């Protein structure tokens, strides 16, 4: 059945099976994408919160973006290993895994910074609005790259 993955996800939602929906081991790509959005939402709250606080304190928006990225990355990496991809090194952090995810995330950071600059300086958006748009776009890069290159 072509849509088996999405059907399973909706069944878990309907049955309110929070364990199956949020952290039980799975190879279901739809369920992993759902979890990535959930975890990414939490990481976004952390990242955006730090970003806004640093902006409120007067820090330049591109520097604030780098610092908030580091905090959000740490949150996302640790929670993603547990909830989404069930790393083969379940309790120990695998250095190769960390380096791979960090490389993908650095590309995501460069994309974010470029989008922040374009949105803020070229388009004239408020730096917070530019951050929201950049974060949404980069989420798809981060998920796809991790799924393809790290957690095959």
QUIJONOR-V541574 format. One record per residue. N is the residue number from 1. RES is the residue in one small letter. SS is DSSP state (A for helix, B for strand, O for the rest). PSI is psi in radians with two decimals (999 if undefined). NEAR is the number of other C-alpha atoms within 12 Angstrom. Layout:
N_RES_SS_PSI_NEAR ; N_RES_SS_PSI_NEAR
This chain:
1_x_O_2.25_7 ; 2_x_O_-0.72_8 ; 3_x_O_0.44_13 ; 4_x_A_-0.73_15 ; 5_x_A_-0.81_21 ; 6_x_A_-0.56_20 ; 7_x_A_-0.73_17 ; 8_x_A_-0.75_25 ; 9_x_A_-0.81_29 ; 10_x_A_-0.58_20 ; 11_x_A_-0.77_17 ; 12_x_A_-0.70_22 ; 13_x_A_-0.83_18 ; 14_x_A_-0.73_13 ; 15_x_O_-0.04_13 ; 16_x_O_0.74_13 ; 17_x_O_1.46_16 ; 18_x_A_-0.61_18 ; 19_x_A_-0.89_18 ; 20_x_A_-0.62_26 ; 21_x_A_-0.67_31 ; 22_x_A_-0.52_31 ; 23_x_O_-0.07_27 ; 24_x_O_2.49_20 ; 25_x_O_2.40_22 ; 26_x_O_2.65_25 ; 27_x_O_0.10_24 ; 28_x_O_1.93_25 ; 29_x_A_-0.63_26 ; 30_x_A_-0.74_26 ; 31_x_A_-0.68_34 ; 32_x_A_-0.71_36 ; 33_x_A_-0.72_31 ; 34_x_A_-0.84_31 ; 35_x_A_-0.68_36 ; 36_x_A_-0.69_35 ; 37_x_A_-0.69_28 ; 38_x_A_-0.89_24 ; 39_x_A_-0.74_32 ; 40_x_A_-0.61_35 ; 41_x_A_-0.75_25 ; 42_x_A_-0.75_24 ; 43_x_A_-0.64_32 ; 44_x_A_-0.74_34 ; 45_x_A_-0.77_26 ; 46_x_A_-0.91_25 ; 47_x_A_-0.90_33 ; 48_x_A_-0.66_37 ; 49_x_A_-0.84_25 ; 50_x_A_-0.74_28 ; 51_x_A_-0.83_37 ; 52_x_A_-0.70_30 ; 53_x_A_-0.79_21 ; 54_x_A_-0.68_23 ; 55_x_A_-0.73_23 ; 56_x_A_-0.59_16 ; 57_x_O_-0.06_12 ; 58_x_O_0.12_13 ; 59_x_O_2.51_19 ; 60_x_O_2.42_20 ; 61_x_A_-0.58_35 ; 62_x_A_-0.68_32 ; 63_x_A_-0.72_22 ; 64_x_A_-0.63_32 ; 65_x_A_-0.66_42 ; 66_x_A_-0.80_30 ; 67_x_A_-0.77_27 ; 68_x_A_-0.55_33 ; 69_x_A_-0.81_39 ; 70_x_A_-0.78_26 ; 71_x_A_-0.80_24 ; 72_x_A_-0.66_34 ; 73_x_A_-0.83_35 ; 74_x_A_-0.81_25 ; 75_x_A_-0.88_24 ; 76_x_A_-0.75_37 ; 77_x_A_-0.87_36 ; 78_x_A_-0.77_30 ; 79_x_A_-0.64_28 ; 80_x_A_-0.70_38 ; 81_x_A_-0.69_33 ; 82_x_A_-0.81_27 ; 83_x_A_-0.53_33 ; 84_x_O_-1.00_39 ; 85_x_O_-0.11_38 ; 86_x_O_1.23_29 ; 87_x_O_2.59_30 ; 88_x_O_-0.47_18 ; 89_x_O_1.30_17 ; 90_x_O_-0.64_18 ; 91_x_O_-0.51_12 ; 92_x_O_2.52_15 ; 93_x_O_2.13_18 ; 94_x_O_2.15_18 ; 95_x_A_-0.71_12 ; 96_x_A_-0.72_17 ; 97_x_A_-0.82_27 ; 98_x_A_-0.79_26 ; 99_x_A_-0.71_17 ; 100_x_A_-0.83_22 ; 101_x_A_-0.68_36 ; 102_x_A_-0.72_27 ; 103_x_A_-0.77_20 ; 104_x_A_-0.73_29 ; 105_x_A_-0.57_33 ; 106_x_A_-0.68_23 ; 107_x_A_-0.73_21 ; 108_x_A_-0.69_33 ; 109_x_A_-0.76_35 ; 110_x_A_-0.72_23 ; 111_x_A_-0.76_30 ; 112_x_A_-0.83_38 ; 113_x_A_-0.72_32 ; 114_x_A_-0.75_26 ; 115_x_A_-0.63_32 ; 116_x_A_-0.82_36 ; 117_x_A_-0.85_28 ; 118_x_A_-0.80_22 ; 119_x_A_-0.69_25 ; 120_x_A_-0.90_25 ; 121_x_A_-0.58_17 ; 122_x_A_-0.82_14 ; 123_x_O_-0.48_14 ; 124_x_O_0.33_15 ; 125_x_O_2.69_19 ; 126_x_O_2.49_20 ; 127_x_A_-0.52_33 ; 128_x_A_-0.69_30 ; 129_x_A_-0.74_23 ; 130_x_A_-0.67_31 ; 131_x_A_-0.72_41 ; 132_x_A_-0.86_28 ; 133_x_A_-0.79_27 ; 134_x_A_-0.74_32 ; 135_x_A_-0.71_37 ; 136_x_A_-0.80_24 ; 137_x_A_-0.73_23 ; 138_x_A_-0.42_31 ; 139_x_A_-0.75_33 ; 140_x_A_-0.70_24 ; 141_x_A_-0.88_26 ; 142_x_A_-0.79_37 ; 143_x_A_-0.90_36 ; 144_x_A_-0.78_23 ; 145_x_A_-0.72_23 ; 146_x_A_-0.77_34 ; 147_x_A_-0.72_28 ; 148_x_A_-0.78_16 ; 149_x_A_-0.43_19 ; 150_x_A_-0.91_26 ; 151_x_O_0.99_26 ; 152_x_O_999_16
